Amino acid sequence: MPLSRVVPDLDGVRLIAEIRSLEDQKSALAARQARLSVAFELIQRREQRDLGMPAAELGAGVGAQIALARRESPARGGRLLGLAKALVTEMPHTLAALETGQLNEWRATLLVKETACLSAADRAAVDAELAPDAGTFDGTGDRGIIAAARTAAYRLDPRTVTQRASHAATERHVSLRPAPDTMCYLTALLPIAGGVSVHAALTRHADALRAGGDPRTRGQLMADALVEGTTGKAGGISGIEIQLVLTDRTLFQGDSEPARLPGYGIVPGGWAREMLTHAGNRKEPGTGNPAEADDDPDADTAASHALNVWLRRLYTAPGTGELVAMDSRARLFPPGLRRLIQVRDNTCRTPFCDAPIRHLDHIIPWHRGGRTTQANGAGLCEACNHVKETPGWTVRPRPGPRHTLEIHTPTGHHYRSTAPPLPGPTASAAA
């Protein structure tokens, strides 16, 4: 399609001016969303108080409702509500800069984040101190904005900043997120001493192997040492069940249908077959001695036992891909049914939330007659399961090509969640 049909006005000056105008409008709308979010929380708190909720629980579920309205995860919705409250109630100058387009939402977020440890009065003081610079922030990078906010915060309340640094160690954790080409990012947030020590140990180990003639790069050696040191197995293959989901055609017939790896996502069918048939005895190119394998008659046998593979059959309905039901009269979901629901849902079933499943929830609660079945079960993260129990929230199963549930919020808005498609043909593909 010719560019002139996509953008009739090809005047570069006008196009850049409109792009800038739209950016200013986005900032103004973000400020408006902040004001509306704070007003909505006040209304919800008043209604919850009238319903007799304890004072400590007032405001529960507000961030989740904002998240659904903004098509964000519940965790993100809570952060957006916190940002809105800080801007509206404690940082009026930053909010004004956002409304006029001098700051965008991300840079306003940086200023709020860097003053989070301060009291309301000190945060307001930092806001007032930085107000004359709001206009010049337009040409300043993110680091410059962070540095300005930190400098003002350190000057106003050095004790709180020091205490915050001490408390930060309690937030250490390890996370996993997908990367392209069947790779992933394993990230650890650690106290600086621990992080530097781990990195130094991995570096020394890699340098020692390199000096001994290992052809792998330092980065490869460090990564391999991390995996092997943690799992105790070469290549990281251990007795941990990873629940790789794929069709029988992909496994036995070389079909190209992708597989799904819980905790990661969609992976190529060929990679899944390689994982199941050769994992545990694969080596980096150029490592080991091929002659040794030829001379050792037990090499193939040892390699074949390097990985224990358990195949668990999951039956799906033709055309829809829906998992076959597995009912139980038990109050708690039995292990087999739990595994079935976890495989079906993959991540938390709340719309826009892709957090790991922590709770197996009765969609219709047990105390209201809900049965322990796959149709009445849903995988939820811990936060979403707690929000579901807040007054005014209801969830019901709904008919659909795959497992579907409908969420009603206290304001009467409703949202649908459909289980993700499993590997294999779907109704649309079959048609």
MOVENTA-V449672 format. One record per backbone hydrogen bond with DSSP energy under -1.0 kcal/mol. NH is the residue of the N-H (numbers start at 1). CO is the residue of the C=O. If there is no record, write none. Layout:
nh = <NH:NH>
co = <CO:CO>
This chain:
nh = <5:6:7:15:16:17:18:19:20:21:22:23:24:25:26:27:28:29:30:31:32:33:34:35:36:37:38:39:40:41:42:43:44:45:46:47:48:49:50:51:52:53:57:58:60:62:65:66:67:68:69:70:72:77:78:79:80:81:82:83:84:85:86:87:88:89:90:91:95:96:97:98:99:100:102:103:108:109:110:111:112:113:114:116:118:123:124:125:126:127:128:129:130:133:134:137:138:139:140:145:146:147:148:149:150:151:152:153:154:155:156:157:161:162:163:164:165:166:167:168:170:171:172:173:175:177:179:185:187:189:195:196:197:198:199:200:201:202:203:204:205:206:207:208:209:210:211:212:213:214:221:222:223:224:225:226:227:228:229:230:231:232:236:245:251:252:253:255:259:260:261:264:265:267:272:273:274:275:276:277:278:281:287:292:293:294:295:296:299:302:303:304:305:306:317:321:324:328:338:339:340:341:342:343:344:345:346:347:348:349:353:358:359:361:363:368:369:370:373:378:380:385:386:387:388:390:393:394:396:398:405:406:407:408:409:412:415:417:419:430:431>
co = <2:2:3:11:12:13:14:15:16:17:18:19:20:21:22:23:24:25:26:27:28:29:30:31:32:33:34:35:36:37:38:39:40:41:42:43:44:45:46:47:49:48:54:55:57:59:61:62:63:64:65:66:67:73:74:75:76:77:78:79:80:81:82:83:84:85:86:86:91:92:93:94:95:96:97:97:104:105:106:107:108:109:110:113:115:119:120:121:122:123:124:125:126:130:131:133:135:136:137:141:142:143:144:145:146:147:148:149:150:151:152:153:157:158:159:160:161:162:163:164:167:168:169:189:187:185:183:177:175:173:191:192:193:194:195:196:197:198:199:200:201:202:203:204:205:206:207:208:210:209:217:218:219:220:221:222:223:224:225:226:227:228:233:260:247:248:249:249:267:245:265:261:261:259:268:269:270:271:272:273:274:278:284:289:289:290:291:292:296:298:299:300:301:303:322:317:315:372:334:335:336:337:338:339:340:341:342:345:355:379:350:380:380:378:376:365:366:365:371:361:359:381:382:383:384:387:390:408:406:404:417:396:415:394:413:409:407:405:403:426:427>
